[in-house]
Amino acid sequence: MSAAGTGVLARLRQPVGQGRAPRQLVGGLPQVSLLPGEVRTAGAIAAHRRVLIGVVVVVALVAGGAVALAQQAAAGAQGRLAMAEAQTAAVDGRIAKFKDVQALETRITEGKAAVRVGSSTMIDWQAQVDAIEAAMPSNYTVTAIGANGATPLAAYPQGRACSSRPASPRSP
């Protein structure tokens, strides 16, 4: 067949609808539809309604399948959660055997922290003496260093002495 022949057949196979010319069969008997346009429109509406109902049914089936899959996944997750909780309880039971060791480790850690806090106010005297000697001229020698201090419970003696007597100006 030629290209022109296939175009004619394609036009002949087109359905009759709005804005299209009626089909003409070559060699067939002519036909005329005497039904009013409303009947043809009602048929088209019924066809659209059937397609719409089919789409709604397909969507409902897909949604039902999705719900079923979600429920199955939730049931699997619940099972895995129950297994994990059982394992956690078993591990907690094994750890409870070592409660005394954990308490001892806690006490040791707290003791070390207390030593660090208590010794944080201590002065490294050797470093202080080395710094003083480094700043002094070479012909000087440190023979003695004296220090005094206070405790959190007792007042510093010099502080009491200074606060009880008024300060006097220095004479030039």
MDTraj code that builds the backbone (N, CA, C; nanometers):
import mdtraj as md
import numpy as np

residues = "MET SER ALA ALA GLY THR GLY VAL LEU ALA ARG LEU ARG GLN PRO VAL GLY GLN GLY ARG ALA PRO ARG GLN LEU VAL GLY GLY LEU PRO GLN VAL SER LEU LEU PRO GLY GLU VAL ARG THR ALA GLY ALA ILE ALA ALA HIS ARG ARG VAL LEU ILE GLY VAL VAL VAL VAL VAL ALA LEU VAL ALA GLY GLY ALA VAL ALA LEU ALA GLN GLN ALA ALA ALA GLY ALA GLN GLY ARG LEU ALA MET ALA GLU ALA GLN THR ALA ALA VAL ASP GLY ARG ILE ALA LYS PHE LYS ASP VAL GLN ALA LEU GLU THR ARG ILE THR GLU GLY LYS ALA ALA VAL ARG VAL GLY SER SER THR MET ILE ASP TRP GLN ALA GLN VAL ASP ALA ILE GLU ALA ALA MET PRO SER ASN TYR THR VAL THR ALA ILE GLY ALA ASN GLY ALA THR PRO LEU ALA ALA TYR PRO GLN GLY ARG ALA CYS SER SER ARG PRO ALA SER PRO ARG SER PRO".split()
xyz = np.array([
    [0.0822, -0.1177, 0.0000],
    [0.0000, 0.0000, 0.0000],
    [0.0870, 0.1246, 0.0000],
    [0.0328, 0.2297, -0.0556],
    [0.1081, 0.3549, -0.0592],
    [0.0834, 0.4339, 0.0679],
    [0.1623, 0.5361, 0.0855],
    [0.1483, 0.6196, 0.2053],
    [0.0162, 0.6919, 0.2038],
    [-0.0320, 0.7260, 0.0871],
    [-0.1615, 0.7942, 0.0778],
    [-0.2728, 0.6989, 0.1161],
    [-0.2594, 0.5699, 0.0848],
    [-0.3611, 0.4715, 0.1176],
    [-0.3715, 0.4486, 0.2673],
    [-0.2598, 0.4480, 0.3413],
    [-0.2649, 0.4279, 0.4858],
    [-0.3261, 0.5481, 0.5547],
    [-0.3097, 0.6669, 0.5014],
    [-0.3700, 0.7869, 0.5602],
    [-0.5212, 0.7818, 0.5505],
    [-0.5729, 0.7284, 0.4386],
    [-0.7172, 0.7186, 0.4202],
    [-0.7738, 0.6160, 0.5177],
    [-0.7051, 0.5026, 0.5337],
    [-0.7532, 0.4000, 0.6265],
    [-0.7513, 0.4517, 0.7697],
    [-0.6496, 0.5267, 0.8056],
    [-0.6420, 0.5804, 0.9407],
    [-0.7560, 0.6762, 0.9658],
    [-0.7887, 0.7576, 0.8633],
    [-0.9008, 0.8505, 0.8797],
    [-1.0321, 0.7752, 0.8901],
    [-1.0454, 0.6647, 0.8191],
    [-1.1692, 0.5881, 0.8223],
    [-1.1877, 0.5187, 0.9573],
    [-1.0788, 0.4859, 1.0240],
    [-1.0886, 0.4145, 1.1514],
    [-1.1133, 0.5087, 1.2704],
    [-1.1028, 0.6378, 1.2522],
    [-1.1241, 0.7308, 1.3619],
    [-1.2693, 0.7234, 1.4068],
    [-1.2914, 0.7243, 1.5428],
    [-1.4296, 0.7192, 1.5907],
    [-1.4997, 0.8514, 1.5652],
    [-1.6282, 0.8417, 1.5578],
    [-1.7089, 0.9618, 1.5365],
    [-1.7210, 1.0318, 1.6706],
    [-1.6907, 1.1563, 1.6767],
    [-1.7013, 1.2322, 1.8002],
    [-1.7253, 1.3767, 1.7673],
    [-1.7144, 1.4566, 1.8660],
    [-1.7376, 1.5992, 1.8446],
    [-1.6265, 1.6562, 1.7584],
    [-1.6633, 1.7307, 1.6589],
    [-1.5670, 1.7957, 1.5736],
    [-1.5055, 1.7046, 1.4693],
    [-1.5516, 1.5821, 1.4575],
    [-1.4950, 1.4917, 1.3578],
    [-1.6039, 1.4559, 1.2563],
    [-1.5596, 1.4326, 1.1400],
    [-1.6541, 1.3948, 1.0337],
    [-1.6945, 1.2495, 1.0513],
    [-1.8152, 1.2131, 1.0152],
    [-1.8573, 1.0740, 1.0284],
    [-1.7747, 0.9835, 0.9376],
    [-1.7652, 0.8571, 0.9800],
    [-1.6890, 0.7594, 0.9027],
    [-1.7628, 0.7268, 0.7735],
    [-1.6818, 0.7062, 0.6720],
    [-1.7408, 0.6643, 0.5458],
    [-1.6742, 0.5344, 0.5042],
    [-1.7547, 0.4354, 0.4860],
    [-1.7027, 0.3070, 0.4417],
    [-1.7167, 0.2996, 0.2903],
    [-1.6123, 0.2599, 0.2265],
    [-1.6157, 0.2484, 0.0818],
    [-1.6870, 0.1184, 0.0473],
    [-1.7874, 0.1290, -0.0312],
    [-1.8599, 0.0124, -0.0748],
    [-1.9657, -0.0322, 0.0227],
    [-1.9827, 0.0340, 0.1368],
    [-2.0839, -0.0049, 0.2338],
    [-2.2085, 0.0786, 0.2184],
    [-2.3075, 0.0414, 0.2911],
    [-2.4322, 0.1167, 0.2864],
    [-2.4215, 0.2397, 0.3757],
    [-2.4749, 0.3502, 0.3343],
    [-2.4711, 0.4690, 0.4176],
    [-2.5624, 0.4519, 0.5386],
    [-2.5185, 0.5043, 0.6513],
    [-2.5978, 0.4948, 0.7740],
    [-2.6145, 0.6343, 0.8333],
    [-2.7282, 0.6541, 0.8975],
    [-2.7560, 0.7807, 0.9617],
    [-2.8063, 0.7509, 1.1016],
    [-2.7529, 0.8229, 1.2025],
    [-2.7999, 0.8071, 1.3388],
    [-2.9081, 0.9103, 1.3618],
    [-3.0263, 0.8653, 1.3939],
    [-3.1379, 0.9551, 1.4158],
    [-3.1591, 0.9853, 1.5638],
    [-3.0684, 0.9356, 1.6497],
    [-3.0806, 0.9620, 1.7934],
    [-3.0371, 1.1057, 1.8233],
    [-3.1002, 1.1667, 1.9219],
    [-3.0582, 1.3036, 1.9565],
    [-2.9174, 1.3032, 2.0180],
    [-2.8525, 1.4172, 2.0196],
    [-2.7153, 1.4314, 2.0703],
    [-2.7033, 1.3991, 2.2184],
    [-2.8123, 1.4201, 2.2943],
    [-2.8095, 1.3925, 2.4372],
    [-2.7861, 1.2438, 2.4649],
    [-2.8380, 1.1581, 2.3794],
    [-2.8210, 1.0149, 2.3979],
    [-2.6740, 0.9787, 2.3785],
    [-2.6134, 1.0350, 2.2751],
    [-2.4721, 1.0099, 2.2507],
    [-2.3876, 1.0656, 2.3666],
    [-2.4225, 1.1826, 2.4198],
    [-2.3514, 1.2415, 2.5322],
    [-2.3690, 1.1574, 2.6582],
    [-2.4906, 1.1060, 2.6789],
    [-2.5147, 1.0205, 2.7949],
    [-2.4299, 0.8943, 2.7868],
    [-2.4149, 0.8403, 2.6674],
    [-2.3291, 0.7224, 2.6499],
    [-2.1842, 0.7547, 2.6818],
    [-2.1385, 0.8727, 2.6408],
    [-2.0011, 0.9130, 2.6710],
    [-1.9836, 0.9327, 2.8215],
    [-2.0840, 0.9912, 2.8869],
    [-2.0768, 1.0109, 3.0321],
    [-2.0722, 0.8761, 3.1027],
    [-2.1525, 0.7813, 3.0551],
    [-2.1521, 0.6477, 3.1165],
    [-2.0157, 0.5817, 3.0979],
    [-1.9536, 0.6000, 2.9844],
    [-1.8205, 0.5420, 2.9604],
    [-1.7178, 0.6063, 3.0549],
    [-1.7274, 0.7373, 3.0701],
    [-1.6359, 0.8062, 3.1627],
    [-1.6594, 0.7587, 3.3054],
    [-1.7847, 0.7374, 3.3409],
    [-1.8172, 0.6903, 3.4756],
    [-1.7570, 0.5525, 3.4998],
    [-1.7659, 0.4639, 3.3999],
    [-1.7076, 0.3300, 3.4143],
    [-1.5559, 0.3378, 3.4309],
    [-1.4905, 0.4238, 3.3553],
    [-1.3451, 0.4408, 3.3669],
    [-1.3109, 0.4955, 3.5054],
    [-1.3894, 0.5937, 3.5521],
    [-1.3643, 0.6522, 3.6829],
    [-1.3835, 0.5492, 3.7937],
    [-1.4860, 0.4669, 3.7837],
    [-1.5081, 0.3618, 3.8833],
    [-1.3920, 0.2625, 3.8810],
    [-1.3452, 0.2291, 3.7621],
    [-1.2292, 0.1393, 3.7517],
    [-1.1055, 0.1996, 3.8175],
    [-1.0826, 0.3281, 3.7979],
    [-0.9675, 0.3949, 3.8591],
    [-0.9802, 0.3948, 4.0109],
    [-1.1018, 0.4219, 4.0612],
    [-1.1238, 0.4230, 4.2066],
    [-1.0989, 0.2839, 4.2643],
    [-1.1433, 0.1810, 4.1959],
    [-1.1213, 0.0441, 4.2436],
    [-0.9720, 0.0116, 4.2465],
    [-0.8997, 0.0509, 4.1425],
    [-0.7553, 0.0249, 4.1385],
    [-0.6844, 0.1003, 4.2515],
    [-0.7231, 0.2261, 4.2748],
    [-0.6613, 0.3043, 4.3825],
    [-0.6920, 0.2403, 4.5179],
    [-0.8159, 0.1937, 4.5366],
    [-0.8521, 0.1290, 4.6623],
    [-0.7713, 0.0013, 4.6827],
    [-0.7497, -0.0758, 4.5779],
    [-0.6692, -0.1974, 4.5889],
    [-0.5233, -0.1648, 4.6223],
    [-0.4695, -0.0628, 4.5593],
    [-0.3310, -0.0237, 4.5872],
    [-0.3194, 0.0253, 4.7314],
    [-0.4154, 0.1062, 4.7766],
    [-0.4111, 0.1557, 4.9149],
    [-0.4238, 0.0399, 5.0138],
    [-0.5120, -0.0544, 4.9854],
    [-0.5260, -0.1714, 5.0730],
    [-0.3977, -0.2528, 5.0784],
    [-0.3324, -0.2697, 4.9647],
    [-0.2049, -0.3409, 4.9621],
    [-0.0979, -0.2669, 5.0419],
    [-0.0964, -0.1346, 5.0305],
    [0.0017, -0.0558, 5.1058],
    [-0.0227, -0.0687, 5.2557],
    [-0.1494, -0.0676, 5.2968],
    [-0.1817, -0.0827, 5.4390],
    [-0.1387, -0.2214, 5.4879],
    [-0.1644, -0.3228, 5.4069],
    [-0.1252, -0.4583, 5.4461],
    [0.0268, -0.4699, 5.4595],
    [0.1014, -0.4109, 5.3666],
    [0.2477, -0.4135, 5.3755],
    [0.2969, -0.3373, 5.4983],
    [0.2333, -0.2237, 5.5293],
    [0.2740, -0.1457, 5.6466],
    [0.2479, -0.2245, 5.7751],
    [0.1345, -0.2935, 5.7808],
    [0.1049, -0.3743, 5.8990],
    [0.2043, -0.4893, 5.9135],
    [0.2414, -0.5490, 5.8022],
    [0.3386, -0.6576, 5.8062],
    [0.4746, -0.6049, 5.8527],
    [0.5141, -0.4889, 5.8034],
    [0.6416, -0.4297, 5.8452],
    [0.6380, -0.3936, 5.9937],
    [0.5237, -0.3428, 6.0415],
    [0.5104, -0.3081, 6.1832],
    [0.5187, -0.4331, 6.2707],
    [0.4575, -0.5415, 6.2259],
    [0.4635, -0.6653, 6.3033],
    [0.6073, -0.7175, 6.3098],
    [0.6801, -0.7088, 6.1995],
    [0.8203, -0.7502, 6.1989],
    [0.9045, -0.6634, 6.2920],
    [0.8778, -0.5329, 6.2921],
    [0.9521, -0.4421, 6.3798],
    [0.9214, -0.4716, 6.5262],
    [0.7974, -0.5031, 6.5572],
    [0.7610, -0.5384, 6.6954],
    [0.8357, -0.6633, 6.7399],
    [0.8461, -0.7609, 6.6517],
    [0.9196, -0.8832, 6.6841],
    [1.0668, -0.8553, 6.7100],
    [1.1280, -0.7712, 6.6234],
    [1.2689, -0.7370, 6.6438],
    [1.2881, -0.6582, 6.7729],
    [1.1924, -0.5705, 6.8068],
    [1.2007, -0.4937, 6.9313],
    [1.1935, -0.5860, 7.0517],
    [1.1049, -0.6842, 7.0476],
    [1.0935, -0.7783, 7.1593],
    [1.2232, -0.8572, 7.1780],
    [1.2849, -0.8974, 7.0657],
    [1.4120, -0.9701, 7.0756],
    [1.5212, -0.8813, 7.1340],
    [1.5259, -0.7552, 7.0919],
    [1.6280, -0.6635, 7.1427],
    [1.6071, -0.6364, 7.2914],
    [1.4818, -0.6243, 7.3349],
    [1.4550, -0.6028, 7.4773],
    [1.4967, -0.7246, 7.5596],
    [1.4752, -0.8426, 7.5050],
    [1.5177, -0.9633, 7.5754],
    [1.6705, -0.9686, 7.5872],
    [1.7396, -0.9322, 7.4805],
    [1.8862, -0.9294, 7.4854],
    [1.9349, -0.8248, 7.5860],
    [1.8676, -0.7103, 7.5908],
    [1.9061, -0.6055, 7.6854],
    [1.8893, -0.6540, 7.8284],
    [1.7801, -0.7231, 7.8549],
    [1.7580, -0.7759, 7.9898],
    [1.8660, -0.8781, 8.0259],
    [1.9061, -0.9616, 7.9306],
    [2.0116, -1.0605, 7.9574],
    [2.1450, -0.9922, 7.9857],
    [2.1774, -0.8891, 7.9088],
    [2.3028, -0.8167, 7.9306],
    [2.2996, -0.7443, 8.0655],
    [2.1855, -0.6835, 8.0996],
    [2.1725, -0.6175, 8.2297],
    [2.1923, -0.7174, 8.3437],
    [2.1425, -0.8393, 8.3262],
    [2.1623, -0.9429, 8.4280],
    [2.3086, -0.9793, 8.4443],
    [2.3813, -0.9859, 8.3322],
    [2.5248, -1.0172, 8.3404],
    [2.6021, -0.9018, 8.4034],
    [2.5634, -0.7803, 8.3723],
    [2.6323, -0.6627, 8.4280],
    [2.6069, -0.6532, 8.5777],
    [2.4890, -0.6933, 8.6233],
    [2.4559, -0.6851, 8.7662],
    [2.5514, -0.7691, 8.8508],
    [2.6106, -0.8740, 8.7927],
    [2.7066, -0.9562, 8.8656],
    [2.8292, -0.8746, 8.9065],
    [2.8597, -0.7699, 8.8312],
    [2.9798, -0.6909, 8.8552],
    [2.9483, -0.5577, 8.9217],
    [2.8386, -0.5514, 8.9951],
    [2.7985, -0.4279, 9.0601],
    [2.9038, -0.3815, 9.1608],
    [2.9630, -0.4752, 9.2358],
    [3.0655, -0.4392, 9.3341],
    [3.1882, -0.3802, 9.2666],
    [3.2274, -0.4361, 9.1530],
    [3.3438, -0.3855, 9.0805],
    [3.3154, -0.2446, 9.0298],
    [3.1949, -0.2236, 8.9783],
    [3.1597, -0.0902, 8.9300],
    [3.1586, 0.0113, 9.0437],
    [3.1092, -0.0275, 9.1607],
    [3.1086, 0.0626, 9.2756],
    [3.2511, 0.0957, 9.3175],
    [3.3403, -0.0039, 9.3166],
    [3.4802, 0.0197, 9.3516],
    [3.5462, 0.1136, 9.2513],
    [3.5210, 0.0915, 9.1224],
    [3.5773, 0.1799, 9.0205],
    [3.5267, 0.3228, 9.0390],
    [3.4012, 0.3386, 9.0764],
    [3.3458, 0.4716, 9.1006],
    [3.4144, 0.5378, 9.2192],
    [3.4348, 0.4612, 9.3253],
    [3.5020, 0.5169, 9.4422],
    [3.6458, 0.5562, 9.4101],
    [3.7167, 0.4754, 9.3324],
    [3.8540, 0.5075, 9.2941],
    [3.8570, 0.6356, 9.2107],
    [3.7661, 0.6465, 9.1166],
    [3.7592, 0.7660, 9.0316],
    [3.7298, 0.8900, 9.1149],
    [3.6358, 0.8779, 9.2090],
    [3.6047, 0.9917, 9.2963],
    [3.7236, 1.0276, 9.3849],
    [3.7974, 0.9285, 9.4326],
    [3.9167, 0.9539, 9.5137],
    [4.0239, 1.0264, 9.4347],
    [4.0462, 0.9837, 9.3100],
    [4.1453, 1.0514, 9.2260],
    [4.1034, 1.1957, 9.1995],
    [3.9754, 1.2171, 9.1773],
    [3.9264, 1.3540, 9.1553],
    [3.9464, 1.4380, 9.2802],
    [3.9232, 1.3800, 9.3971],
    [3.9424, 1.4534, 9.5221],
    [4.0892, 1.4894, 9.5414],
    [4.1801, 1.4002, 9.5075],
    [4.3237, 1.4293, 9.5192],
    [4.3603, 1.5431, 9.4245],
    [4.3080, 1.5415, 9.3018],
    [4.3373, 1.6493, 9.2069],
    [4.2860, 1.7825, 9.2590],
    [4.1648, 1.7850, 9.3138],
    [4.1086, 1.9095, 9.3662],
    [4.1874, 1.9554, 9.4880],
    [4.2204, 1.8639, 9.5762],
    [4.2943, 1.9005, 9.6975],
    [4.4343, 1.9488, 9.6689],
    [4.4979, 1.8939, 9.5695],
    [4.6355, 1.9335, 9.5401],
    [4.6430, 2.0434, 9.4360],
    [4.5310, 2.0943, 9.3909],
    [4.5344, 2.1973, 9.2875],
    [4.5884, 2.3286, 9.3405],
    [4.5808, 2.3505, 9.4725],
    [4.6334, 2.4748, 9.5302],
    [4.7789, 2.4616, 9.5727],
    [4.8376, 2.3452, 9.5600],
    [4.9774, 2.3268, 9.5989],
    [5.0684, 2.3963, 9.4977],
    [5.1778, 2.4492, 9.5465],
    [5.2723, 2.5216, 9.4628],
    [5.3913, 2.4308, 9.4351],
    [5.4326, 2.4305, 9.3114],
    [5.5527, 2.3559, 9.2726],
    [5.6729, 2.4437, 9.3081],
    [5.7285, 2.4211, 9.4282],
    [5.8338, 2.5087, 9.4806],
    [5.9606, 2.4993, 9.3991],
    [5.9939, 2.3848, 9.3491],
    [6.1178, 2.3733, 9.2728],
    [6.1111, 2.4612, 9.1488],
    [5.9984, 2.4625, 9.0821],
    [5.9837, 2.5485, 8.9641],
    [5.9928, 2.6955, 9.0035],
    [5.9386, 2.7320, 9.1181],
    [5.9464, 2.8707, 9.1650],
    [6.0898, 2.9111, 9.1955],
    [6.1637, 2.8258, 9.2652],
    [6.3042, 2.8555, 9.2983],
    [6.3864, 2.8669, 9.1707],
    [6.3635, 2.7775, 9.0735],
    [6.4365, 2.7836, 8.9470],
    [6.4076, 2.9142, 8.8741],
    [6.2827, 2.9610, 8.8787],
    [6.2477, 3.0868, 8.8123],
    [6.3147, 3.2053, 8.8811],
    [6.3219, 3.2018, 9.0155],
    [6.3868, 3.3103, 9.0896],
    [6.5361, 3.3128, 9.0595],
    [6.5990, 3.1977, 9.0604],
    [6.7427, 3.1913, 9.0324],
    [6.7736, 3.2340, 8.8896],
    [6.6872, 3.2059, 8.7965],
    [6.7099, 3.2445, 8.6571],
    [6.7004, 3.3955, 8.6408],
    [6.6182, 3.4620, 8.7228],
    [6.6009, 3.6064, 8.7110],
    [6.7096, 3.6839, 8.7866],
    [6.7823, 3.6192, 8.8759],
    [6.8829, 3.6868, 8.9576],
    [7.0157, 3.6990, 8.8820],
    [7.0936, 3.7987, 8.9164],
    [7.2272, 3.8079, 8.8571],
    [7.3124, 3.6868, 8.8986],
    [7.4133, 3.6576, 8.8236],
    [7.4931, 3.5365, 8.8457],
    [7.5720, 3.5384, 8.9764],
    [7.6027, 3.6539, 9.0323],
    [7.6819, 3.6576, 9.1540],
    [7.5958, 3.6487, 9.2807],
    [7.4634, 3.6325, 9.2672],
    [7.3744, 3.6153, 9.3818],
    [7.3399, 3.4678, 9.3971],
    [7.3152, 3.4268, 9.5196],
    [7.2794, 3.2893, 9.5482],
    [7.1613, 3.2879, 9.6441],
    [7.0672, 3.1983, 9.6199],
    [6.9525, 3.1821, 9.7093],
    [6.9945, 3.0855, 9.8181],
    [6.9884, 3.1317, 9.9412],
    [7.0288, 3.0446, 10.0521],
    [6.9084, 2.9924, 10.1288],
    [6.8000, 3.0695, 10.1330],
    [6.6813, 3.0245, 10.2065],
    [6.5575, 3.0939, 10.1513],
    [6.4478, 3.0212, 10.1547],
    [6.3188, 3.0782, 10.1140],
    [6.2200, 3.0438, 10.2229],
    [6.1419, 3.1424, 10.2656],
    [6.0411, 3.1193, 10.3677],
    [5.9031, 3.1432, 10.3098],
    [5.8078, 3.0667, 10.3527],
    [5.6700, 3.0828, 10.3054],
    [5.5741, 3.0531, 10.4181],
    [5.4643, 3.1199, 10.4181],
    [5.3584, 3.0887, 10.5126],
    [5.2257, 3.0973, 10.4389],
    [5.1236, 3.0474, 10.4962],
    [4.9948, 3.0452, 10.4281],
    [4.8820, 3.0235, 10.5260],
    [4.7646, 3.0123, 10.4717],
    [4.6455, 2.9942, 10.5539],
    [4.5694, 2.8735, 10.5030],
    [4.4756, 2.8309, 10.5796],
    [4.3864, 2.7212, 10.5399],
    [4.2477, 2.7790, 10.5238],
    [4.1578, 2.7065, 10.4631],
    [4.0215, 2.7582, 10.4503],
    [3.9536, 2.7765, 10.5858],
    [4.0060, 2.7112, 10.6918],
    [3.9419, 2.7197, 10.8224],
    [4.0045, 2.8237, 10.9140],
    [4.1271, 2.8673, 10.8861],
    [4.1958, 2.9629, 10.9727],
    [4.2324, 3.0869, 10.8924],
    [4.2234, 3.2031, 10.9571],
    [4.2567, 3.3283, 10.8911],
    [4.4077, 3.3423, 10.8784],
    [4.4512, 3.4148, 10.7799],
    [4.5934, 3.4389, 10.7579],
    [4.6409, 3.5409, 10.8615],
    [4.7488, 3.5097, 10.9363],
    [4.7911, 3.5981, 11.0463],
    [4.8246, 3.7396, 11.0001],
    [4.8908, 3.7548, 10.8886],
    [4.9258, 3.8874, 10.8398],
    [4.7994, 3.9661, 10.8073],
    [4.6978, 3.8987, 10.7564],
    [4.5714, 3.9656, 10.7247],
    [4.5085, 4.0226, 10.8497],
    [4.5142, 3.9522, 10.9628],
    [4.4586, 4.0037, 11.0877],
    [4.5395, 4.1221, 11.1349],
    [4.6704, 4.1126, 11.1212],
    [4.7565, 4.2214, 11.1695],
    [4.7342, 4.3466, 11.0860],
    [4.7199, 4.3311, 10.9561],
    [4.7007, 4.4476, 10.8705],
    [4.5658, 4.5112, 10.8935],
    [4.4666, 4.4308, 10.9190],
    [4.3335, 4.4879, 10.9345],
    [4.3167, 4.5559, 11.0692],
    [4.4009, 4.5217, 11.1711],
    [4.3828, 4.5801, 11.3029],
    [4.4589, 4.7107, 11.3192],
    [4.5609, 4.7335, 11.2414],
    [4.6332, 4.8602, 11.2570],
    [4.6221, 4.9398, 11.1279],
    [4.6130, 5.0692, 11.1372],
    [4.6004, 5.1529, 11.0175],
    [4.7306, 5.1571, 10.9404],
    [4.7204, 5.1739, 10.8109],
    [4.8396, 5.1811, 10.7255],
    [4.9028, 5.3184, 10.7402],
    [5.0365, 5.3212, 10.7477],
    [5.1074, 5.4509, 10.7599],
    [5.1789, 5.4806, 10.6289],
    [5.1829, 5.6051, 10.5935],
    [5.2514, 5.6411, 10.4670],
    [5.4019, 5.6238, 10.4818],
    [5.4685, 5.5914, 10.3742],
    [5.6134, 5.5728, 10.3741],
    [5.6827, 5.7100, 10.3727],
    [5.7891, 5.7189, 10.4456],
    [5.8646, 5.8431, 10.4433],
    [5.9751, 5.8351, 10.3377],
    [6.0014, 5.9435, 10.2707],
    [6.1007, 5.9389, 10.1647],
    [6.2418, 5.9349, 10.2104],
])
top = md.Topology()
chain = top.add_chain()
for i, resn in enumerate(residues, 1):
    res = top.add_residue(resn, chain, resSeq=i)
    for name in ("N", "CA", "C"):
        top.add_atom(name, md.element.get_by_symbol(name[0]), res)
traj = md.Trajectory(xyz[None], top)
